[in-house]
Amino acid sequence: MNKINRPEQVHVKKYLVLGFNALSAGTSEMVANFVAGLADLCPKDIEITLFAPRDQDPLRHLDKGNRNDKLRLITLPISRYLALRYIQYAFHYLAYVPLVSLLTKPDVILSLGNFLPIGFAPKRAILLHHPYTIDKEIARRLSFGSKIREFFRKLFLVFSLARCNLLIVQTNHVREKFCKEYGWLERILKFKIKTLRSPISSVLRKKAREHFSERENFFLYVARYYPHKNHEFILRFAKQHYSVLKKHNIRFVFTLREKEAKRIEQWIKAEGLEEIIFNIGEVSHNELARWYGKSRALIFPSRTETFGIPIVEAMAFGLPLLVADMDYARELCGNAGLYFSLNEGSELLGLLLRLCTDATFFGRYSYRSRKRIEQFPMAHEWVQHLLNMVGR
């Protein structure tokens, strides 16, 4: 009797991926890159249930017609009102997600948003990217109300770490900061810490290959407003060196959301800096690509970062990188960075003028910037590394 060859059964690994608190620009990009990278990767042996905020579009980076039937997307309501938002978070973390995990029996729960809910899975991982939980010096600059919120976030982080197997950070700088703040917890709980750099969106990667018009003396700062982002440094610098900046037609471009921009715009108007600084708002990737394409350089005075996606985006477009002389920037930029002190502005002024007047100097750092991006993964490579890391 002939033996019937039955197809070998492949174990399908189930992942529960949490991105519903992805409200910051960087975290929202992370969720969208995860979806796009997963679609490009198209793995056969996994099933992924992804929780995302209802008012955002985690599918925005997907090419038309590029979908993955292994991805199940669940969108959750997240209010813009802080008190209601925390009530929703509590329900999702403590009731809804645990119930889903109990019913679906995932192999892995992966949180893309700093905190891990009560959940039922053999492996549990957190991707950490909230600077105030690990940087005491920056946290001291927060308002009293913000300090209270950060206190409870730290408690929830400790609660999350007590139940995770793996903590993922995006830079060695963050790893060192975390170990300094929470090393005692790592020694007690024995979870692993690994580093994985993030990608930029495939949309911007593709746009960066297009031809753009000649660059103007725009210095672009891509960031929402948070205390550590240090927009005030540029305001003070522009006021101090107004005549020189105006003479060379140098302008700083912000990308603040409307609700964030009011105070900054009032300051700009009060100091008479409208000809030096202006805000274009939080624009689409297509519009942002246009600004990357025509700007002279990226300027980034942030005091701390858990990564710094705009820095890597600027690399793709060949922008020289004017960055604060901080550890996170040194790690990301290497010899592609033009570093300036946050304590005084003469150093930065010299770099601005040289980029505007010295084509050889500009070309050298534009080339270094394009070479530097080769050290950062594409979205599908990042997803592959991430799934392998948490699934082992």
Secondary structure as the mmCIF struct_conf table of DSSP 4:
data_model
#
loop_
_struct_conf.conf_type_id
_struct_conf.id
_struct_conf.beg_label_comp_id
_struct_conf.beg_label_asym_id
_struct_conf.beg_label_seq_id
_struct_conf.end_label_comp_id
_struct_conf.end_label_asym_id
_struct_conf.end_label_seq_id
HELX_LH_PP_P HELX_LH_PP_P1 ASN A 2 ILE A 4
HELX_LH_PP_P HELX_LH_PP_P2 ARG A 6 VAL A 12
STRN STRN1 LYS A 13 LEU A 18
TURN_TY1_P TURN_TY1_P1 PHE A 20 ASN A 21
BEND BEND1 SER A 24 SER A 24
HELX_RH_AL_P HELX_RH_AL_P1 ALA A 25 LEU A 41
BEND BEND2 LYS A 44 ASP A 45
STRN STRN2 ILE A 46 PRO A 53
TURN_TY1_P TURN_TY1_P2 ARG A 54 ASP A 55
BEND BEND3 GLN A 56 GLN A 56
TURN_TY1_P TURN_TY1_P3 PRO A 58 HIS A 61
BEND BEND4 LEU A 62 LEU A 62
HELX_LH_PP_P HELX_LH_PP_P3 ASP A 63 ASP A 63
TURN_TY1_P TURN_TY1_P4 LYS A 64 GLY A 65
TURN_TY1_P TURN_TY1_P5 ASP A 69 LYS A 70
STRN STRN3 LEU A 71 LEU A 76
BEND BEND5 ARG A 80 TYR A 81
HELX_RH_AL_P HELX_RH_AL_P2 LEU A 82 PHE A 91
HELX_RH_PI_P HELX_RH_PI_P1 HIS A 92 TYR A 96
HELX_RH_AL_P HELX_RH_AL_P3 VAL A 97 THR A 104
BEND BEND6 ASP A 107 ASP A 107
STRN STRN4 VAL A 108 SER A 111
BEND BEND7 LEU A 112 ASN A 114
BEND BEND8 ILE A 118 ILE A 118
BEND BEND9 PRO A 122 PRO A 122
STRN STRN5 LYS A 123 LEU A 127
HELX_RH_3T_P HELX_RH_3T_P1 PRO A 131 THR A 133
TURN_TY1_P TURN_TY1_P6 ILE A 134 ILE A 134
HELX_RH_AL_P HELX_RH_AL_P4 LYS A 136 ALA A 139
TURN_TY1_P TURN_TY1_P7 ARG A 140 ARG A 141
BEND BEND10 LEU A 142 LEU A 142
HELX_RH_AL_P HELX_RH_AL_P5 PHE A 144 LEU A 161
TURN_TY1_P TURN_TY1_P8 ALA A 162 ARG A 163
BEND BEND11 ASN A 165 ASN A 165
STRN STRN6 LEU A 166 VAL A 169
BEND BEND12 GLN A 170 THR A 171
HELX_RH_AL_P HELX_RH_AL_P6 ASN A 172 LEU A 189
STRN STRN7 LYS A 192 THR A 195
HELX_LH_PP_P HELX_LH_PP_P4 ARG A 197 PRO A 199
HELX_RH_AL_P HELX_RH_AL_P7 SER A 202 LYS A 207
TURN_TY1_P TURN_TY1_P9 ALA A 208 ARG A 209
BEND BEND13 GLU A 210 GLU A 210
HELX_LH_PP_P HELX_LH_PP_P5 SER A 213 ARG A 215
BEND BEND14 ASN A 217 ASN A 217
STRN STRN8 PHE A 218 TYR A 221
HELX_RH_3T_P HELX_RH_3T_P2 PRO A 227 LYS A 229
HELX_RH_AL_P HELX_RH_AL_P8 HIS A 231 GLN A 240
TURN_TY1_P TURN_TY1_P10 HIS A 241 HIS A 241
HELX_RH_AL_P HELX_RH_AL_P9 TYR A 242 LYS A 247
TURN_TY1_P TURN_TY1_P11 HIS A 248 ASN A 249
STRN STRN9 ARG A 251 PHE A 254
HELX_RH_AL_P HELX_RH_AL_P10 GLU A 258 ALA A 270
TURN_TY1_P TURN_TY1_P12 GLU A 271 GLY A 272
TURN_TY1_P TURN_TY1_P13 GLU A 274 ILE A 276
STRN STRN10 ILE A 277 ASN A 279
BEND BEND15 GLU A 282 GLU A 282
HELX_RH_AL_P HELX_RH_AL_P11 HIS A 285 LYS A 294
BEND BEND16 ARG A 296 ARG A 296
STRN STRN11 ALA A 297 PHE A 300
BEND BEND17 ARG A 303 ARG A 303
BEND BEND18 THR A 306 THR A 306
HELX_RH_AL_P HELX_RH_AL_P12 ILE A 309 ALA A 316
TURN_TY1_P TURN_TY1_P14 PHE A 317 GLY A 318
STRN STRN12 LEU A 321 ALA A 324
BEND BEND19 ASP A 325 ASP A 325
HELX_RH_AL_P HELX_RH_AL_P13 ASP A 327 CYS A 333
HELX_RH_3T_P HELX_RH_3T_P3 GLY A 334 ALA A 336
STRN STRN13 GLY A 337 PHE A 340
BEND BEND20 LEU A 342 ASN A 343
BEND BEND21 GLY A 345 GLY A 345
HELX_RH_AL_P HELX_RH_AL_P14 SER A 346 THR A 357
HELX_RH_AL_P HELX_RH_AL_P15 ALA A 359 ARG A 372
HELX_RH_3T_P HELX_RH_3T_P4 ILE A 373 GLN A 375
BEND BEND22 PHE A 376 PHE A 376
HELX_RH_AL_P HELX_RH_AL_P16 ALA A 379 GLY A 391
#
